[in-house]
Amino acid sequence: MLIAGLQKLTLLDFPGKTACTVFTPGCNFRCPFCHNALLVTDIDGGTFLDEEEFFSFLNKRKGILEGVAITGGEPTLQRELPLFIKRIKDLGFLVKLDTNGTNPEMLEALIEEGLVDRVAMDVKNDPSLYGETAGLKNFDITGVARSRDLLLEGRCDYEFRTTVVKGLHTKESLQGAARWIEGAKEYWLQQYKDSGNLIDPRGLGAFGEAEMKELLEAVREIIPGAKLRGL
């Protein structure tokens, strides 16, 4: 299992839990606004954390941490992910997985085997704008739609989330995204922030707080329980 980074404590990445965050390298998207762009475009294997070193850390945090959040990059690109998660679960920790939804086969296997306690899936935009928002031409959304359907079945705790970017999103496109996941129990609009290491920030910007609240109200016409994050 390739581990590109470790945040030893987070109170945000795993809602309601005290956790650590594991970062995996590599992604099959090229979202221009990605805040972890160095994990996508500038992967340095010489800085990876040894897996056994991670589990040594985790063993020492029993009774202190409740869970592990696994993010990226795109974690489901790692074939060793199921075994890695099983080791975490065997130590008594909860697991949250962040994913772009492009590997529904692995996602379904993780859910069926009870290896994920919560899944956070990105919803990039209205389906007609998915490829443009993900930085890919002629993107086939079929796999992501299958992952959406898996989560909507409610077999594990989940959330959908959209990072809202001026230059890529509009009220209409966010309403289109909301319709695509209509019936979701949890949908978050996240305010875009420039981390300083973006893939292609040209023409992109953040909506202000008042604008985000207006966009939220538009989305709530479809998903009444939608919320804001990051303001």
CYANA upper distance limits for C-alpha pairs under 8 A (distance plus 0.5 A):
  1 MET  CA     51 GLU  CA      7.18
  1 MET  CA     78 GLN  CA      7.19
  1 MET  CA     79 ARG  CA      8.36
  1 MET  CA     80 GLU  CA      5.95
  1 MET  CA     81 LEU  CA      7.18
  1 MET  CA     84 PHE  CA      7.34
  2 LEU  CA     24 THR  CA      6.61
  2 LEU  CA     25 PRO  CA      7.37
  2 LEU  CA     48 PHE  CA      7.35
  2 LEU  CA     49 LEU  CA      8.09
  2 LEU  CA     50 ASP  CA      8.49
  2 LEU  CA     51 GLU  CA      8.02
  2 LEU  CA     78 GLN  CA      7.93
  3 ILE  CA     22 VAL  CA      7.29
  3 ILE  CA     23 PHE  CA      6.45
  3 ILE  CA     24 THR  CA      5.49
  3 ILE  CA     25 PRO  CA      7.37
  3 ILE  CA     48 PHE  CA      6.02
  3 ILE  CA     49 LEU  CA      5.86
  3 ILE  CA     50 ASP  CA      7.68
  3 ILE  CA     51 GLU  CA      7.54
  4 ALA  CA     22 VAL  CA      8.24
  4 ALA  CA     23 PHE  CA      5.92
  4 ALA  CA     24 THR  CA      5.68
  4 ALA  CA     25 PRO  CA      6.06
  4 ALA  CA     39 LEU  CA      7.89
  4 ALA  CA     45 GLY  CA      8.22
  4 ALA  CA     47 THR  CA      7.41
  4 ALA  CA     48 PHE  CA      5.19
  4 ALA  CA     49 LEU  CA      6.70
  5 GLY  CA     22 VAL  CA      6.53
  5 GLY  CA     23 PHE  CA      5.41
  5 GLY  CA     24 THR  CA      7.57
  5 GLY  CA     48 PHE  CA      7.28
  5 GLY  CA     49 LEU  CA      7.06
  6 LEU  CA     20 CYS  CA      7.74
  6 LEU  CA     21 THR  CA      6.22
  6 LEU  CA     22 VAL  CA      5.29
  6 LEU  CA     23 PHE  CA      6.63
  6 LEU  CA     49 LEU  CA      8.42
  7 GLN  CA     20 CYS  CA      6.10
  7 GLN  CA     21 THR  CA      5.46
  7 GLN  CA     22 VAL  CA      7.08
  8 LYS  CA     19 ALA  CA      8.15
  8 LYS  CA     20 CYS  CA      5.25
  8 LYS  CA     21 THR  CA      7.10
  9 LEU  CA     18 THR  CA      7.63
  9 LEU  CA     19 ALA  CA      6.17
  9 LEU  CA     20 CYS  CA      5.08
  9 LEU  CA     21 THR  CA      7.63
 10 THR  CA     14 PHE  CA      8.03
 10 THR  CA     18 THR  CA      6.78
 10 THR  CA     19 ALA  CA      5.84
 10 THR  CA     20 CYS  CA      6.02
 10 THR  CA     21 THR  CA      7.37
 11 LEU  CA     15 PRO  CA      7.70
 11 LEU  CA     16 GLY  CA      8.00
 11 LEU  CA     17 LYS  CA      7.06
 11 LEU  CA     18 THR  CA      5.87
 11 LEU  CA     19 ALA  CA      7.07
 12 LEU  CA     16 GLY  CA      8.43
 13 ASP  CA     19 ALA  CA      8.06
 13 ASP  CA     21 THR  CA      7.69
 13 ASP  CA     69 ALA  CA      6.94
 14 PHE  CA     18 THR  CA      7.71
 14 PHE  CA     19 ALA  CA      6.97
 14 PHE  CA     67 GLY  CA      7.91
 14 PHE  CA     68 VAL  CA      8.13
 14 PHE  CA     69 ALA  CA      6.60
 14 PHE  CA     96 LYS  CA      6.99
 17 LYS  CA     65 LEU  CA      8.44
 17 LYS  CA     66 GLU  CA      6.49
 17 LYS  CA     67 GLY  CA      7.04
 18 THR  CA     64 ILE  CA      8.28
 18 THR  CA     65 LEU  CA      5.78
 18 THR  CA     66 GLU  CA      5.87
 18 THR  CA     67 GLY  CA      6.94
 19 ALA  CA     65 LEU  CA      5.69
 19 ALA  CA     66 GLU  CA      6.16
 19 ALA  CA     67 GLY  CA      5.07
 19 ALA  CA     68 VAL  CA      5.73
 19 ALA  CA     69 ALA  CA      7.25
 20 CYS  CA     65 LEU  CA      7.76
 20 CYS  CA     67 GLY  CA      7.25
 20 CYS  CA     68 VAL  CA      5.60
 20 CYS  CA     69 ALA  CA      6.68
 21 THR  CA     68 VAL  CA      6.29
 21 THR  CA     69 ALA  CA      5.12
 21 THR  CA     70 ILE  CA      6.34
 21 THR  CA     71 THR  CA      7.67
 22 VAL  CA     68 VAL  CA      7.67
 22 VAL  CA     69 ALA  CA      6.65
 22 VAL  CA     70 ILE  CA      5.35
 22 VAL  CA     71 THR  CA      6.64
 22 VAL  CA     72 GLY  CA      8.39
 23 PHE  CA     70 ILE  CA      6.70
 23 PHE  CA     71 THR  CA      5.56
 23 PHE  CA     72 GLY  CA      5.35
 23 PHE  CA     73 GLY  CA      7.63
 23 PHE  CA     75 PRO  CA      8.48
 24 THR  CA     39 LEU  CA      7.91
 24 THR  CA     70 ILE  CA      8.01
 24 THR  CA     71 THR  CA      6.73
 24 THR  CA     72 GLY  CA      5.07
 24 THR  CA     73 GLY  CA      6.16
 24 THR  CA     74 GLU  CA      7.32
 24 THR  CA     75 PRO  CA      6.20
 25 PRO  CA     39 LEU  CA      5.43
 25 PRO  CA     40 VAL  CA      6.97
 25 PRO  CA     43 ILE  CA      7.13
 25 PRO  CA     72 GLY  CA      6.47
 25 PRO  CA     73 GLY  CA      5.64
 25 PRO  CA     74 GLU  CA      7.70
 25 PRO  CA     75 PRO  CA      8.15
 26 GLY  CA     39 LEU  CA      6.35
 26 GLY  CA     40 VAL  CA      5.29
 26 GLY  CA     41 THR  CA      8.19
 26 GLY  CA     43 ILE  CA      7.79
 26 GLY  CA     72 GLY  CA      7.70
 26 GLY  CA     73 GLY  CA      5.42
 26 GLY  CA     74 GLU  CA      6.74
 26 GLY  CA     77 LEU  CA      8.04
 27 CYS  CA     39 LEU  CA      8.27
 27 CYS  CA     40 VAL  CA      6.02
 27 CYS  CA     72 GLY  CA      7.92
 27 CYS  CA     73 GLY  CA      5.20
 27 CYS  CA     74 GLU  CA      5.32
 27 CYS  CA     77 LEU  CA      7.82
 28 ASN  CA     74 GLU  CA      7.72
 29 PHE  CA    134 ALA  CA      6.08
 29 PHE  CA    135 GLY  CA      6.90
 29 PHE  CA    136 LEU  CA      7.37
 30 ARG  CA     34 CYS  CA      8.06
 30 ARG  CA     40 VAL  CA      8.14
 30 ARG  CA    134 ALA  CA      6.11
 30 ARG  CA    135 GLY  CA      5.09
 30 ARG  CA    136 LEU  CA      7.18
 30 ARG  CA    199 ILE  CA      7.69
 31 CYS  CA    133 THR  CA      6.58
 31 CYS  CA    134 ALA  CA      4.77
 31 CYS  CA    135 GLY  CA      5.27
 31 CYS  CA    199 ILE  CA      7.55
 32 PRO  CA    133 THR  CA      8.01
 32 PRO  CA    134 ALA  CA      7.79
 32 PRO  CA    135 GLY  CA      6.73
 32 PRO  CA    198 LEU  CA      6.90
 32 PRO  CA    199 ILE  CA      5.26
 32 PRO  CA    200 ASP  CA      5.02
 32 PRO  CA    201 PRO  CA      6.61
 33 PHE  CA    165 VAL  CA      8.20
 33 PHE  CA    192 TYR  CA      8.23
 33 PHE  CA    194 ASP  CA      8.10
 33 PHE  CA    198 LEU  CA      6.10
 33 PHE  CA    199 ILE  CA      6.88
 33 PHE  CA    200 ASP  CA      7.15
 33 PHE  CA    201 PRO  CA      6.68
 33 PHE  CA    204 LEU  CA      8.11
 34 CYS  CA    198 LEU  CA      6.15
 34 CYS  CA    199 ILE  CA      6.95
 35 HIS  CA    193 LYS  CA      8.09
 35 HIS  CA    194 ASP  CA      7.42
 35 HIS  CA    195 SER  CA      5.95
 35 HIS  CA    196 GLY  CA      8.38
 35 HIS  CA    197 ASN  CA      6.98
 35 HIS  CA    198 LEU  CA      6.30
 36 ASN  CA     40 VAL  CA      7.64
 36 ASN  CA     72 GLY  CA      7.91
 36 ASN  CA     73 GLY  CA      7.60
 36 ASN  CA    195 SER  CA      8.43
 36 ASN  CA    197 ASN  CA      7.54
 36 ASN  CA    198 LEU  CA      7.82
 37 ALA  CA     41 THR  CA      6.57
 37 ALA  CA     42 ASP  CA      8.11
 37 ALA  CA    197 ASN  CA      6.33
 37 ALA  CA    198 LEU  CA      5.89
 37 ALA  CA    199 ILE  CA      6.18
 38 LEU  CA     42 ASP  CA      5.35
 38 LEU  CA     43 ILE  CA      7.00
 38 LEU  CA    197 ASN  CA      7.21
 39 LEU  CA     43 ILE  CA      6.12
 39 LEU  CA     72 GLY  CA      7.43
 39 LEU  CA     73 GLY  CA      6.17
 40 VAL  CA     73 GLY  CA      6.45
 41 THR  CA    199 ILE  CA      8.21
 44 ASP  CA     48 PHE  CA      7.82
 49 LEU  CA     53 GLU  CA      7.49
 49 LEU  CA     54 PHE  CA      7.56
 50 ASP  CA     54 PHE  CA      6.99
 51 GLU  CA     55 PHE  CA      6.95
 52 GLU  CA     56 SER  CA      6.60
 53 GLU  CA     57 PHE  CA      6.81
 54 PHE  CA     58 LEU  CA      6.71
 55 PHE  CA     59 ASN  CA      6.53
 55 PHE  CA     88 ILE  CA      8.46
 56 SER  CA     60 LYS  CA      7.06
 57 PHE  CA     61 ARG  CA      7.11
 58 LEU  CA     62 LYS  CA      7.23
 59 ASN  CA     91 LEU  CA      7.93
 61 ARG  CA     65 LEU  CA      6.19
 62 LYS  CA     66 GLU  CA      8.33
 62 LYS  CA     91 LEU  CA      8.39
 62 LYS  CA     92 GLY  CA      8.46
 65 LEU  CA     93 PHE  CA      8.21
 66 GLU  CA     93 PHE  CA      6.11
 66 GLU  CA     94 LEU  CA      6.75
 67 GLY  CA     93 PHE  CA      5.31
 67 GLY  CA     94 LEU  CA      4.77
 67 GLY  CA     95 VAL  CA      6.06
 67 GLY  CA     96 LYS  CA      7.98
 68 VAL  CA     88 ILE  CA      8.34
 68 VAL  CA     93 PHE  CA      7.27
 68 VAL  CA     94 LEU  CA      6.72
 68 VAL  CA     95 VAL  CA      5.50
 68 VAL  CA     96 LYS  CA      6.79
 69 ALA  CA     95 VAL  CA      6.38
 69 ALA  CA     96 LYS  CA      5.14
 69 ALA  CA     97 LEU  CA      6.46
 69 ALA  CA     98 ASP  CA      8.06
 70 ILE  CA     75 PRO  CA      7.46
 70 ILE  CA     95 VAL  CA      7.93
 70 ILE  CA     96 LYS  CA      6.66
 70 ILE  CA     97 LEU  CA      5.49
 70 ILE  CA     98 ASP  CA      6.65
 71 THR  CA     75 PRO  CA      6.47
 71 THR  CA     97 LEU  CA      6.82
 71 THR  CA     98 ASP  CA      5.44
 71 THR  CA     99 THR  CA      7.63
 72 GLY  CA     98 ASP  CA      7.98
 74 GLU  CA     98 ASP  CA      8.15
 74 GLU  CA     99 THR  CA      6.43
 74 GLU  CA    100 ASN  CA      7.31
 75 PRO  CA     81 LEU  CA      7.66
 75 PRO  CA     97 LEU  CA      8.34
 75 PRO  CA     98 ASP  CA      7.88
 75 PRO  CA     99 THR  CA      7.22
 76 THR  CA     81 LEU  CA      7.20
 76 THR  CA     99 THR  CA      7.62
 76 THR  CA    103 ASN  CA      6.90
 76 THR  CA    106 MET  CA      7.27
 76 THR  CA    107 LEU  CA      8.16
 77 LEU  CA    103 ASN  CA      8.29
 80 GLU  CA     84 PHE  CA      6.60
 81 LEU  CA     85 ILE  CA      6.57
 82 PRO  CA     86 LYS  CA      6.65
 82 PRO  CA    110 LEU  CA      7.18
 82 PRO  CA    115 LEU  CA      7.95
 83 LEU  CA     87 ARG  CA      6.85
 84 PHE  CA     88 ILE  CA      7.07
 85 ILE  CA     89 LYS  CA      6.63
 85 ILE  CA     95 VAL  CA      7.83
 85 ILE  CA    115 LEU  CA      6.96
 85 ILE  CA    116 VAL  CA      8.48
 86 LYS  CA     90 ASP  CA      6.49
 86 LYS  CA    115 LEU  CA      6.96
 87 ARG  CA     91 LEU  CA      7.07
 88 ILE  CA     92 GLY  CA      7.45
 88 ILE  CA     93 PHE  CA      6.49
 88 ILE  CA     94 LEU  CA      8.31
 88 ILE  CA     95 VAL  CA      8.17
 89 LYS  CA     93 PHE  CA      5.66
 89 LYS  CA     94 LEU  CA      6.87
 89 LYS  CA     95 VAL  CA      7.75
 89 LYS  CA    115 LEU  CA      7.60
 94 LEU  CA    116 VAL  CA      7.96
 94 LEU  CA    117 ASP  CA      6.64
 95 VAL  CA    115 LEU  CA      7.71
 95 VAL  CA    116 VAL  CA      5.76
 95 VAL  CA    117 ASP  CA      5.91
 95 VAL  CA    118 ARG  CA      7.19
 96 LYS  CA    116 VAL  CA      6.46
 96 LYS  CA    117 ASP  CA      6.33
 96 LYS  CA    118 ARG  CA      5.12
 96 LYS  CA    119 VAL  CA      6.11
 96 LYS  CA    120 ALA  CA      8.00
 97 LEU  CA    116 VAL  CA      7.26
 97 LEU  CA    118 ARG  CA      6.91
 97 LEU  CA    119 VAL  CA      5.33
 97 LEU  CA    120 ALA  CA      6.69
 98 ASP  CA    119 VAL  CA      6.44
 98 ASP  CA    120 ALA  CA      5.28
 98 ASP  CA    121 MET  CA      6.47
 98 ASP  CA    122 ASP  CA      8.37
 99 THR  CA    119 VAL  CA      7.96
 99 THR  CA    120 ALA  CA      6.85
 99 THR  CA    121 MET  CA      5.54
 99 THR  CA    122 ASP  CA      7.02
100 ASN  CA    121 MET  CA      6.05
100 ASN  CA    122 ASP  CA      5.60
100 ASN  CA    123 VAL  CA      7.92
100 ASN  CA    144 VAL  CA      7.82
101 GLY  CA    107 LEU  CA      8.31
101 GLY  CA    121 MET  CA      6.69
101 GLY  CA    122 ASP  CA      7.74
101 GLY  CA    143 GLY  CA      7.44
101 GLY  CA    144 VAL  CA      5.17
101 GLY  CA    145 ALA  CA      8.32
101 GLY  CA    147 SER  CA      5.79
101 GLY  CA    148 ARG  CA      7.73
102 THR  CA    143 GLY  CA      5.73
102 THR  CA    144 VAL  CA      5.44
102 THR  CA    147 SER  CA      7.79
103 ASN  CA    107 LEU  CA      6.85
103 ASN  CA    143 GLY  CA      7.05
103 ASN  CA    144 VAL  CA      7.97
103 ASN  CA    147 SER  CA      7.95
104 PRO  CA    108 GLU  CA      6.41
104 PRO  CA    143 GLY  CA      6.56
104 PRO  CA    144 VAL  CA      7.54
104 PRO  CA    146 ARG  CA      6.56
104 PRO  CA    147 SER  CA      5.38
104 PRO  CA    150 LEU  CA      8.47
105 GLU  CA    109 ALA  CA      6.82
106 MET  CA    110 LEU  CA      6.66
107 LEU  CA    111 ILE  CA      6.76
107 LEU  CA    147 SER  CA      7.61
108 GLU  CA    112 GLU  CA      6.54
108 GLU  CA    147 SER  CA      8.33
108 GLU  CA    150 LEU  CA      7.50
109 ALA  CA    113 GLU  CA      6.56
110 LEU  CA    114 GLY  CA      6.71
110 LEU  CA    115 LEU  CA      5.64
110 LEU  CA    116 VAL  CA      6.67
111 ILE  CA    115 LEU  CA      6.62
111 ILE  CA    116 VAL  CA      6.51
111 ILE  CA    155 ARG  CA      7.58
111 ILE  CA    156 CYS  CA      7.28
116 VAL  CA    156 CYS  CA      7.88
117 ASP  CA    156 CYS  CA      6.68
117 ASP  CA    157 ASP  CA      6.68
118 ARG  CA    156 CYS  CA      6.67
118 ARG  CA    157 ASP  CA      5.10
118 ARG  CA    158 TYR  CA      5.63
118 ARG  CA    159 GLU  CA      8.39
119 VAL  CA    156 CYS  CA      7.99
119 VAL  CA    157 ASP  CA      6.99
119 VAL  CA    158 TYR  CA      5.12
119 VAL  CA    159 GLU  CA      6.92
120 ALA  CA    158 TYR  CA      6.17
120 ALA  CA    159 GLU  CA      5.35
120 ALA  CA    160 PHE  CA      6.29
120 ALA  CA    161 ARG  CA      7.66
121 MET  CA    148 ARG  CA      8.43
121 MET  CA    158 TYR  CA      8.23
121 MET  CA    159 GLU  CA      6.88
121 MET  CA    160 PHE  CA      5.48
121 MET  CA    161 ARG  CA      6.88
122 ASP  CA    160 PHE  CA      6.32
122 ASP  CA    161 ARG  CA      5.56
122 ASP  CA    162 THR  CA      6.35
123 VAL  CA    160 PHE  CA      6.85
123 VAL  CA    161 ARG  CA      6.25
123 VAL  CA    162 THR  CA      5.72
123 VAL  CA    177 ALA  CA      7.52
124 LYS  CA    130 TYR  CA      6.52
124 LYS  CA    133 THR  CA      6.75
124 LYS  CA    134 ALA  CA      7.26
124 LYS  CA    162 THR  CA      6.27
124 LYS  CA    163 THR  CA      7.76
124 LYS  CA    177 ALA  CA      8.30
125 ASN  CA    129 LEU  CA      6.51
125 ASN  CA    130 TYR  CA      5.99
125 ASN  CA    133 THR  CA      7.24
125 ASN  CA    162 THR  CA      7.71
125 ASN  CA    169 HIS  CA      7.62
125 ASN  CA    173 SER  CA      6.84
125 ASN  CA    174 LEU  CA      6.83
125 ASN  CA    176 GLY  CA      7.98
125 ASN  CA    177 ALA  CA      5.77
126 ASP  CA    130 TYR  CA      6.75
126 ASP  CA    173 SER  CA      5.56
126 ASP  CA    174 LEU  CA      6.82
126 ASP  CA    175 GLN  CA      8.05
126 ASP  CA    176 GLY  CA      5.20
126 ASP  CA    177 ALA  CA      4.68
126 ASP  CA    178 ALA  CA      8.38
126 ASP  CA    180 TRP  CA      7.86
127 PRO  CA    141 ILE  CA      7.85
127 PRO  CA    176 GLY  CA      7.88
127 PRO  CA    177 ALA  CA      7.25
127 PRO  CA    180 TRP  CA      7.94
129 LEU  CA    133 THR  CA      6.69
129 LEU  CA    173 SER  CA      8.43
130 TYR  CA    134 ALA  CA      6.53
130 TYR  CA    139 PHE  CA      7.72
130 TYR  CA    141 ILE  CA      7.98
131 GLY  CA    135 GLY  CA      6.50
131 GLY  CA    136 LEU  CA      5.33
131 GLY  CA    137 LYS  CA      6.03
131 GLY  CA    138 ASN  CA      6.76
131 GLY  CA    139 PHE  CA      5.33
131 GLY  CA    140 ASP  CA      8.37
132 GLU  CA    136 LEU  CA      6.45
132 GLU  CA    137 LYS  CA      7.05
133 THR  CA    168 LEU  CA      7.02
141 ILE  CA    145 ALA  CA      6.66
142 THR  CA    146 ARG  CA      6.88
143 GLY  CA    147 SER  CA      6.96
144 VAL  CA    148 ARG  CA      6.70
145 ALA  CA    149 ASP  CA      6.73
146 ARG  CA    150 LEU  CA      6.77
147 SER  CA    151 LEU  CA      6.91
148 ARG  CA    152 LEU  CA      6.70
148 ARG  CA    181 ILE  CA      7.67
149 ASP  CA    153 GLU  CA      6.86
150 LEU  CA    154 GLY  CA      7.93
150 LEU  CA    155 ARG  CA      8.22
151 LEU  CA    155 ARG  CA      7.35
151 LEU  CA    156 CYS  CA      7.62
151 LEU  CA    158 TYR  CA      7.06
152 LEU  CA    181 ILE  CA      8.43
152 LEU  CA    183 GLY  CA      7.97
152 LEU  CA    184 ALA  CA      6.72
154 GLY  CA    158 TYR  CA      8.16
158 TYR  CA    186 GLU  CA      7.70
159 GLU  CA    184 ALA  CA      8.34
159 GLU  CA    185 LYS  CA      7.87
159 GLU  CA    186 GLU  CA      5.45
159 GLU  CA    187 TYR  CA      6.36
159 GLU  CA    188 TRP  CA      8.02
160 PHE  CA    184 ALA  CA      8.14
160 PHE  CA    186 GLU  CA      6.75
160 PHE  CA    187 TYR  CA      5.30
160 PHE  CA    188 TRP  CA      6.86
161 ARG  CA    187 TYR  CA      5.96
161 ARG  CA    188 TRP  CA      5.05
161 ARG  CA    189 LEU  CA      6.33
161 ARG  CA    190 GLN  CA      7.46
162 THR  CA    187 TYR  CA      8.48
162 THR  CA    188 TRP  CA      6.87
162 THR  CA    189 LEU  CA      5.58
162 THR  CA    190 GLN  CA      6.39
163 THR  CA    189 LEU  CA      6.53
163 THR  CA    190 GLN  CA      5.03
163 THR  CA    191 GLN  CA      6.42
163 THR  CA    192 TYR  CA      6.22
164 VAL  CA    168 LEU  CA      8.30
164 VAL  CA    169 HIS  CA      6.73
164 VAL  CA    189 LEU  CA      6.91
164 VAL  CA    190 GLN  CA      6.35
164 VAL  CA    191 GLN  CA      6.03
164 VAL  CA    192 TYR  CA      6.11
164 VAL  CA    206 ALA  CA      8.00
164 VAL  CA    207 PHE  CA      8.01
165 VAL  CA    169 HIS  CA      6.17
165 VAL  CA    191 GLN  CA      7.86
165 VAL  CA    192 TYR  CA      6.04
165 VAL  CA    204 LEU  CA      7.00
165 VAL  CA    205 GLY  CA      6.50
165 VAL  CA    206 ALA  CA      6.12
165 VAL  CA    207 PHE  CA      7.33
166 LYS  CA    170 THR  CA      8.05
166 LYS  CA    204 LEU  CA      6.13
166 LYS  CA    205 GLY  CA      5.38
166 LYS  CA    206 ALA  CA      5.96
166 LYS  CA    207 PHE  CA      6.43
167 GLY  CA    203 GLY  CA      6.67
167 GLY  CA    204 LEU  CA      5.66
167 GLY  CA    205 GLY  CA      7.27
168 LEU  CA    204 LEU  CA      7.95
169 HIS  CA    173 SER  CA      6.40
169 HIS  CA    174 LEU  CA      7.06
170 THR  CA    174 LEU  CA      6.65
171 LYS  CA    175 GLN  CA      6.72
171 LYS  CA    215 LEU  CA      6.25
171 LYS  CA    218 ALA  CA      7.14
171 LYS  CA    219 VAL  CA      8.37
172 GLU  CA    176 GLY  CA      6.72
173 SER  CA    177 ALA  CA      6.76
174 LEU  CA    178 ALA  CA      6.66
174 LEU  CA    215 LEU  CA      8.20
174 LEU  CA    219 VAL  CA      7.09
175 GLN  CA    179 ARG  CA      6.68
175 GLN  CA    218 ALA  CA      7.22
175 GLN  CA    219 VAL  CA      5.80
175 GLN  CA    222 ILE  CA      7.71
176 GLY  CA    180 TRP  CA      6.79
177 ALA  CA    181 ILE  CA      7.20
178 ALA  CA    182 GLU  CA      6.26
178 ALA  CA    219 VAL  CA      6.83
178 ALA  CA    222 ILE  CA      6.83
178 ALA  CA    223 ILE  CA      7.13
179 ARG  CA    222 ILE  CA      6.96
182 GLU  CA    222 ILE  CA      7.18
182 GLU  CA    223 ILE  CA      6.89
183 GLY  CA    223 ILE  CA      7.39
184 ALA  CA    223 ILE  CA      7.69
185 LYS  CA    225 GLY  CA      7.69
186 GLU  CA    225 GLY  CA      7.17
186 GLU  CA    226 ALA  CA      6.83
187 TYR  CA    223 ILE  CA      8.09
187 TYR  CA    225 GLY  CA      7.73
187 TYR  CA    226 ALA  CA      5.33
187 TYR  CA    227 LYS  CA      6.93
188 TRP  CA    226 ALA  CA      6.25
188 TRP  CA    227 LYS  CA      5.45
188 TRP  CA    228 LEU  CA      6.03
188 TRP  CA    229 ARG  CA      6.89
189 LEU  CA    216 LEU  CA      7.70
189 LEU  CA    226 ALA  CA      8.02
189 LEU  CA    227 LYS  CA      6.78
189 LEU  CA    228 LEU  CA      5.43
189 LEU  CA    229 ARG  CA      6.56
190 GLN  CA    228 LEU  CA      6.51
190 GLN  CA    229 ARG  CA      5.26
190 GLN  CA    230 GLY  CA      6.23
190 GLN  CA    231 LEU  CA      8.47
191 GLN  CA    206 ALA  CA      7.24
191 GLN  CA    207 PHE  CA      7.55
191 GLN  CA    212 MET  CA      7.90
191 GLN  CA    228 LEU  CA      8.26
191 GLN  CA    229 ARG  CA      7.07
191 GLN  CA    230 GLY  CA      5.95
191 GLN  CA    231 LEU  CA      6.90
192 TYR  CA    205 GLY  CA      7.85
192 TYR  CA    206 ALA  CA      5.81
192 TYR  CA    207 PHE  CA      8.02
193 LYS  CA    206 ALA  CA      7.12
194 ASP  CA    198 LEU  CA      7.56
201 PRO  CA    205 GLY  CA      8.42
207 PHE  CA    211 GLU  CA      6.23
207 PHE  CA    212 MET  CA      6.51
208 GLY  CA    212 MET  CA      6.60
209 GLU  CA    213 LYS  CA      6.80
209 GLU  CA    231 LEU  CA      7.07
210 ALA  CA    214 GLU  CA      6.88
211 GLU  CA    215 LEU  CA      6.74
212 MET  CA    216 LEU  CA      6.59
212 MET  CA    228 LEU  CA      8.21
213 LYS  CA    217 GLU  CA      6.82
213 LYS  CA    228 LEU  CA      8.22
214 GLU  CA    218 ALA  CA      6.97
215 LEU  CA    219 VAL  CA      6.82
216 LEU  CA    220 ARG  CA      6.55
216 LEU  CA    226 ALA  CA      7.52
216 LEU  CA    227 LYS  CA      7.42
216 LEU  CA    228 LEU  CA      7.57
217 GLU  CA    221 GLU  CA      7.20
218 ALA  CA    222 ILE  CA      8.31
219 VAL  CA    223 ILE  CA      6.64
219 VAL  CA    224 PRO  CA      8.07
219 VAL  CA    226 ALA  CA      7.54
220 ARG  CA    224 PRO  CA      4.71
220 ARG  CA    225 GLY  CA      7.10
220 ARG  CA    226 ALA  CA      6.35
